Structures are given as structure tokens and as C-alpha cells.
Amino acid sequence: ACGPFKTVLGPGSDADHSLHLHLDLAPRRNGGTFCQ
């Protein structure tokens, strides 16, 4: 999932995402990606 998405959060990343995935296509301010 980290390839096409700029932000990926899922179980194990934090308490807010313990039961679902967060996939975001919006560009990040620093131009990088965040994948956990």
C-alpha cells in the first residue's frame, strides 16, 4: 500500500488506527511518504 499512497497508517501505528487502515493520496509537505 505504501507505493501509491503518501500516508499509510494501520494496526500497530497508533491507538486511533488500531481497527482500520488510513490511506491518503494527498502530497505531504516534505514531499516524502509516511508508512506504518
C-alpha distance matrix in Angstrom:
0.0 3.8 5.6 6.5 6.4 9.2 9.2 7.1 9.9 10.7 13.7 15.3 14.4 17.5 19.9 18.7 15.3 16.8 16.7 13.7 10.2 10.3 8.0 10.1 10.9 14.2 15.1 15.9 19.7 19.4 17.2 14.6 11.3 11.0 8.5 10.2
3.8 0.0 3.8 6.0 5.4 6.9 7.3 6.4 9.6 11.4 14.5 15.4 13.8 17.0 20.0 19.0 15.9 17.8 18.4 15.5 11.8 11.2 8.7 9.8 10.2 12.9 13.0 13.3 16.8 16.1 13.9 11.1 7.8 8.0 6.0 8.8
5.6 3.8 0.0 3.8 5.7 7.7 9.7 9.7 13.2 15.0 18.2 19.1 17.6 20.8 23.7 22.5 19.5 21.4 21.7 18.6 14.9 14.0 11.0 11.3 10.4 13.1 12.8 14.0 17.4 16.6 13.7 11.3 9.0 10.6 9.4 12.5
6.5 6.0 3.8 0.0 3.8 6.8 9.3 9.9 13.6 15.6 19.1 20.5 18.8 21.5 24.1 22.3 19.4 21.8 21.7 18.2 14.5 13.1 9.4 9.1 7.4 10.6 11.0 13.0 16.6 16.5 13.5 12.0 9.8 11.7 11.1 14.2
6.4 5.4 5.7 3.8 0.0 3.8 5.6 6.7 10.4 12.9 16.6 18.0 15.8 18.3 20.8 18.8 16.2 18.9 19.0 15.6 11.8 9.8 6.3 5.6 5.0 8.0 8.9 10.4 14.1 14.5 12.0 10.4 7.7 8.8 8.7 11.7
9.2 6.9 7.7 6.8 3.8 0.0 3.8 6.8 10.2 13.5 17.2 17.9 15.2 17.3 20.1 18.3 16.2 19.2 20.0 16.9 13.2 10.5 7.7 5.8 5.4 6.5 6.2 6.8 10.5 10.8 8.7 7.1 4.6 6.3 7.7 11.2
9.2 7.3 9.7 9.3 5.6 3.8 0.0 3.8 6.7 10.2 13.8 14.5 11.6 13.6 16.3 14.5 12.5 15.6 16.6 13.8 10.3 7.5 5.8 5.0 7.0 8.0 8.6 7.9 11.5 12.0 11.0 9.0 5.8 4.7 5.7 8.4
7.1 6.4 9.7 9.9 6.7 6.8 3.8 0.0 3.8 6.7 10.4 11.5 9.2 11.7 14.3 12.8 10.1 12.7 13.6 10.8 7.2 5.6 4.8 6.6 9.2 11.1 12.2 11.7 15.2 15.5 14.5 12.0 8.3 6.2 4.6 6.0
9.9 9.6 13.2 13.6 10.4 10.2 6.7 3.8 0.0 3.8 7.2 8.3 5.9 8.0 10.5 9.4 6.6 9.1 10.6 8.4 5.7 5.0 6.8 9.0 12.3 13.8 15.1 14.0 17.1 17.5 17.2 14.6 11.1 8.0 6.2 5.1
10.7 11.4 15.0 15.6 12.9 13.5 10.2 6.7 3.8 0.0 3.8 6.1 5.7 7.7 9.4 8.9 5.3 6.3 7.5 6.0 4.4 6.3 8.7 11.8 15.2 17.1 18.6 17.7 20.8 21.2 20.8 18.1 14.4 11.4 8.8 6.5
13.7 14.5 18.2 19.1 16.6 17.2 13.8 10.4 7.2 3.8 0.0 3.8 5.6 7.0 7.9 8.8 5.6 4.2 6.2 6.7 7.2 9.7 12.4 15.5 18.9 20.8 22.2 21.1 24.0 24.3 24.1 21.2 17.6 14.3 11.6 8.4
15.3 15.4 19.1 20.5 18.0 17.9 14.5 11.5 8.3 6.1 3.8 0.0 3.8 5.7 7.7 9.7 7.6 6.3 9.4 10.3 10.3 12.1 14.6 17.3 20.6 22.0 22.9 21.3 23.8 23.6 23.9 20.7 17.4 13.8 11.3 7.6
14.4 13.8 17.6 18.8 15.8 15.2 11.6 9.2 5.9 5.7 5.6 3.8 0.0 3.8 7.2 8.4 6.7 7.4 10.6 10.6 9.8 10.3 12.7 14.7 18.0 19.0 19.7 17.8 20.2 20.1 20.6 17.6 14.4 10.7 8.9 5.5
17.5 17.0 20.8 21.5 18.3 17.3 13.6 11.7 8.0 7.7 7.0 5.7 3.8 0.0 3.8 5.6 5.7 6.4 10.0 10.7 10.9 11.2 14.2 16.0 19.6 20.2 21.1 19.0 21.1 21.5 22.4 19.9 16.9 13.2 12.1 9.1
19.9 20.0 23.7 24.1 20.8 20.1 16.3 14.3 10.5 9.4 7.9 7.7 7.2 3.8 0.0 3.8 5.5 5.2 8.5 10.2 11.7 12.4 15.9 17.9 21.6 22.2 23.7 21.8 23.8 24.6 25.6 23.2 20.3 16.6 15.5 12.5
18.7 19.0 22.5 22.3 18.8 18.3 14.5 12.8 9.4 8.9 8.8 9.7 8.4 5.6 3.8 0.0 3.8 5.8 7.9 8.5 9.8 9.8 13.5 15.2 19.0 19.5 21.4 19.8 22.0 23.2 24.0 22.1 19.2 15.8 15.0 12.8
15.3 15.9 19.5 19.4 16.2 16.2 12.5 10.1 6.6 5.3 5.6 7.6 6.7 5.7 5.5 3.8 0.0 3.8 5.6 5.4 6.3 7.2 10.9 13.3 17.1 18.2 20.1 19.0 21.6 22.6 22.9 20.7 17.3 14.1 12.6 10.3
16.8 17.8 21.4 21.8 18.9 19.2 15.6 12.7 9.1 6.3 4.2 6.3 7.4 6.4 5.2 5.8 3.8 0.0 3.8 6.0 8.1 10.3 13.8 16.6 20.3 21.8 23.6 22.4 25.1 25.8 26.0 23.5 20.0 16.6 14.6 11.6
16.7 18.4 21.7 21.7 19.0 20.0 16.6 13.6 10.6 7.5 6.2 9.4 10.6 10.0 8.5 7.9 5.6 3.8 0.0 3.8 7.3 10.1 13.5 16.6 20.2 22.1 24.4 23.7 26.7 27.7 27.5 25.1 21.6 18.5 16.3 13.8
13.7 15.5 18.6 18.2 15.6 16.9 13.8 10.8 8.4 6.0 6.7 10.3 10.6 10.7 10.2 8.5 5.4 6.0 3.8 0.0 3.8 6.8 9.9 13.2 16.6 18.7 21.2 20.9 24.1 25.3 24.8 22.6 19.0 16.3 14.2 12.4
10.2 11.8 14.9 14.5 11.8 13.2 10.3 7.2 5.7 4.4 7.2 10.3 9.8 10.9 11.7 9.8 6.3 8.1 7.3 3.8 0.0 3.8 6.3 9.9 13.2 15.5 17.8 17.7 21.1 22.1 21.3 19.1 15.5 13.1 11.0 10.0
10.3 11.2 14.0 13.1 9.8 10.5 7.5 5.6 5.0 6.3 9.7 12.1 10.3 11.2 12.4 9.8 7.2 10.3 10.1 6.8 3.8 0.0 3.8 6.6 10.2 12.0 14.4 14.4 17.7 19.0 18.3 16.5 13.2 11.0 10.0 9.9
8.0 8.7 11.0 9.4 6.3 7.7 5.8 4.8 6.8 8.7 12.4 14.6 12.7 14.2 15.9 13.5 10.9 13.8 13.5 9.9 6.3 3.8 0.0 3.8 6.9 9.5 11.9 12.6 16.2 17.5 16.1 14.5 11.2 10.2 9.3 10.6
10.1 9.8 11.3 9.1 5.6 5.8 5.0 6.6 9.0 11.8 15.5 17.3 14.7 16.0 17.9 15.2 13.3 16.6 16.6 13.2 9.9 6.6 3.8 0.0 3.8 5.7 8.4 9.5 13.1 14.7 13.3 12.5 9.9 9.7 10.3 12.4
10.9 10.2 10.4 7.4 5.0 5.4 7.0 9.2 12.3 15.2 18.9 20.6 18.0 19.6 21.6 19.0 17.1 20.3 20.2 16.6 13.2 10.2 6.9 3.8 0.0 3.8 6.4 8.9 12.5 14.1 11.9 11.7 9.9 11.1 12.1 14.9
14.2 12.9 13.1 10.6 8.0 6.5 8.0 11.1 13.8 17.1 20.8 22.0 19.0 20.2 22.2 19.5 18.2 21.8 22.1 18.7 15.5 12.0 9.5 5.7 3.8 0.0 3.8 6.4 9.4 11.7 10.1 10.9 10.1 11.4 13.5 16.4
15.1 13.0 12.8 11.0 8.9 6.2 8.6 12.2 15.1 18.6 22.2 22.9 19.7 21.1 23.7 21.4 20.1 23.6 24.4 21.2 17.8 14.4 11.9 8.4 6.4 3.8 0.0 3.8 6.6 8.4 6.4 7.9 8.2 10.5 13.2 16.5
15.9 13.3 14.0 13.0 10.4 6.8 7.9 11.7 14.0 17.7 21.1 21.3 17.8 19.0 21.8 19.8 19.0 22.4 23.7 20.9 17.7 14.4 12.6 9.5 8.9 6.4 3.8 0.0 3.8 5.5 5.2 6.2 6.9 8.5 11.9 14.9
19.7 16.8 17.4 16.6 14.1 10.5 11.5 15.2 17.1 20.8 24.0 23.8 20.2 21.1 23.8 22.0 21.6 25.1 26.7 24.1 21.1 17.7 16.2 13.1 12.5 9.4 6.6 3.8 0.0 3.8 5.5 7.8 9.7 11.2 14.9 17.7
19.4 16.1 16.6 16.5 14.5 10.8 12.0 15.5 17.5 21.2 24.3 23.6 20.1 21.5 24.6 23.2 22.6 25.8 27.7 25.3 22.1 19.0 17.5 14.7 14.1 11.7 8.4 5.5 3.8 0.0 3.8 5.5 8.4 10.4 14.1 17.0
17.2 13.9 13.7 13.5 12.0 8.7 11.0 14.5 17.2 20.8 24.1 23.9 20.6 22.4 25.6 24.0 22.9 26.0 27.5 24.8 21.3 18.3 16.1 13.3 11.9 10.1 6.4 5.2 5.5 3.8 0.0 3.8 7.0 10.1 13.3 16.8
14.6 11.1 11.3 12.0 10.4 7.1 9.0 12.0 14.6 18.1 21.2 20.7 17.6 19.9 23.2 22.1 20.7 23.5 25.1 22.6 19.1 16.5 14.5 12.5 11.7 10.9 7.9 6.2 7.8 5.5 3.8 0.0 3.8 7.0 10.0 13.5
11.3 7.8 9.0 9.8 7.7 4.6 5.8 8.3 11.1 14.4 17.6 17.4 14.4 16.9 20.3 19.2 17.3 20.0 21.6 19.0 15.5 13.2 11.2 9.9 9.9 10.1 8.2 6.9 9.7 8.4 7.0 3.8 0.0 3.8 6.4 10.0
11.0 8.0 10.6 11.7 8.8 6.3 4.7 6.2 8.0 11.4 14.3 13.8 10.7 13.2 16.6 15.8 14.1 16.6 18.5 16.3 13.1 11.0 10.2 9.7 11.1 11.4 10.5 8.5 11.2 10.4 10.1 7.0 3.8 0.0 3.8 6.7
8.5 6.0 9.4 11.1 8.7 7.7 5.7 4.6 6.2 8.8 11.6 11.3 8.9 12.1 15.5 15.0 12.6 14.6 16.3 14.2 11.0 10.0 9.3 10.3 12.1 13.5 13.2 11.9 14.9 14.1 13.3 10.0 6.4 3.8 0.0 3.8
10.2 8.8 12.5 14.2 11.7 11.2 8.4 6.0 5.1 6.5 8.4 7.6 5.5 9.1 12.5 12.8 10.3 11.6 13.8 12.4 10.0 9.9 10.6 12.4 14.9 16.4 16.5 14.9 17.7 17.0 16.8 13.5 10.0 6.7 3.8 0.0
